[in-house]
């Protein structure tokens, strides 16, 4: 003959086991539906991101090198134009002043 206390404890134990089973089932479901896809996405993102960063660095290096060369060329051009303007002014002032004559150096 089962006692009331014994049947209550047995029913309570079954309820707890069912609750634990339900929690485990929901945890597995959440793991399959949320965590695994998120992990897969993170791994894919990290791998893709690494490749893209490498490609971007290669592009940046080429761009930086080209820009540096362009700046050197620009500075060289400005220096040459400045020298040209100085020479033009010197030639112009030499042609306007008749007192200066060209003398060939003695050999």
C-alpha positions as CSV (number, residue, x, y, z in Angstrom):
1,X,0.0,0.0,0.0
2,X,1.4,3.3,-1.1
3,X,1.5,6.1,1.3
4,X,0.5,9.6,0.5
5,X,4.0,10.9,1.3
6,X,5.6,8.2,-0.9
7,X,3.4,8.9,-3.9
8,X,3.9,12.7,-3.5
9,X,7.7,12.2,-3.5
10,X,7.4,9.9,-6.5
11,X,5.3,12.3,-8.4
12,X,7.6,15.2,-7.5
13,X,10.6,13.2,-8.7
14,X,8.9,12.4,-12.0
15,X,7.9,16.1,-12.4
16,X,11.5,17.2,-11.8
17,X,12.9,14.6,-14.2
18,X,10.4,15.7,-16.9
19,X,11.3,19.4,-16.2
20,X,15.0,18.6,-16.5
21,X,14.3,16.7,-19.8
22,X,12.3,19.6,-21.1
23,X,15.1,22.1,-20.2
24,X,17.7,19.8,-21.8
25,X,15.6,19.5,-25.0
26,X,15.1,23.3,-25.2
27,X,18.8,23.9,-24.6
28,X,19.7,21.5,-27.4
29,X,17.2,23.2,-29.7
30,X,18.6,26.6,-28.9
31,X,22.2,25.3,-29.4
32,X,21.2,23.9,-32.9
33,X,19.1,26.9,-33.9
34,X,21.2,29.8,-32.5
35,X,24.7,28.9,-31.3
36,X,25.8,26.6,-34.1
37,X,24.8,29.0,-36.9
38,X,26.4,31.9,-35.0
39,X,29.6,30.0,-34.6
40,X,29.6,29.1,-38.3
41,X,28.9,32.7,-39.2
42,X,31.7,33.9,-37.0
43,X,34.2,31.4,-38.4
44,X,33.2,32.3,-42.0
45,X,33.3,36.1,-41.2
46,X,36.7,35.8,-39.6
47,X,38.1,33.8,-42.6
48,X,36.6,36.1,-45.2
49,X,37.6,39.2,-43.2
50,X,41.2,38.1,-43.0
51,X,41.3,37.6,-46.8
52,X,39.7,41.0,-47.4
53,X,42.1,42.7,-45.0
54,X,45.1,41.2,-46.8
55,X,43.7,42.3,-50.2
56,X,43.0,45.8,-48.8
57,X,46.6,46.0,-47.4
58,X,48.0,45.1,-50.9
59,X,45.8,47.7,-52.5
60,X,46.8,50.3,-49.9
61,X,50.5,49.6,-50.4
62,X,50.2,50.2,-54.1
63,X,48.1,53.3,-53.6
64,X,50.5,54.7,-51.0
65,X,53.5,54.0,-53.2
66,X,51.9,55.6,-56.2
67,X,50.8,58.7,-54.2
68,X,54.3,59.0,-52.8
69,X,55.8,58.9,-56.3
70,X,53.3,61.4,-57.5
71,X,54.2,63.8,-54.6
72,X,57.9,63.5,-55.5
73,X,57.1,64.2,-59.1
74,X,54.9,67.2,-58.2
75,X,57.7,68.6,-56.0
76,X,60.2,68.1,-58.8
77,X,57.9,69.8,-61.3
78,X,57.4,72.8,-59.0
79,X,61.2,73.1,-58.4
80,X,61.9,72.9,-62.2
81,X,59.2,75.5,-62.9
82,X,60.7,77.8,-60.2
83,X,64.1,77.4,-61.8
84,X,62.6,78.1,-65.2
85,X,60.9,81.3,-64.0
86,X,64.2,82.5,-62.4
87,X,66.0,81.9,-65.7
88,X,63.4,83.7,-67.7
89,X,63.6,86.7,-65.4
90,X,67.4,86.6,-65.6
91,X,67.3,86.5,-69.4
92,X,64.7,89.2,-69.6
93,X,66.7,91.5,-67.3
94,X,69.8,90.7,-69.3
95,X,68.2,91.6,-72.6
96,X,66.7,94.8,-71.2
97,X,69.9,96.2,-69.8
98,X,72.2,97.1,-72.7
99,X,75.2,97.8,-70.5
100,X,75.9,94.1,-70.0
101,X,77.7,92.5,-72.9
102,X,78.8,89.0,-73.3
103,X,82.5,88.5,-73.4
104,X,83.9,85.3,-74.6
105,X,86.4,83.8,-72.1
106,X,90.0,83.9,-73.1
107,X,91.6,80.7,-74.2
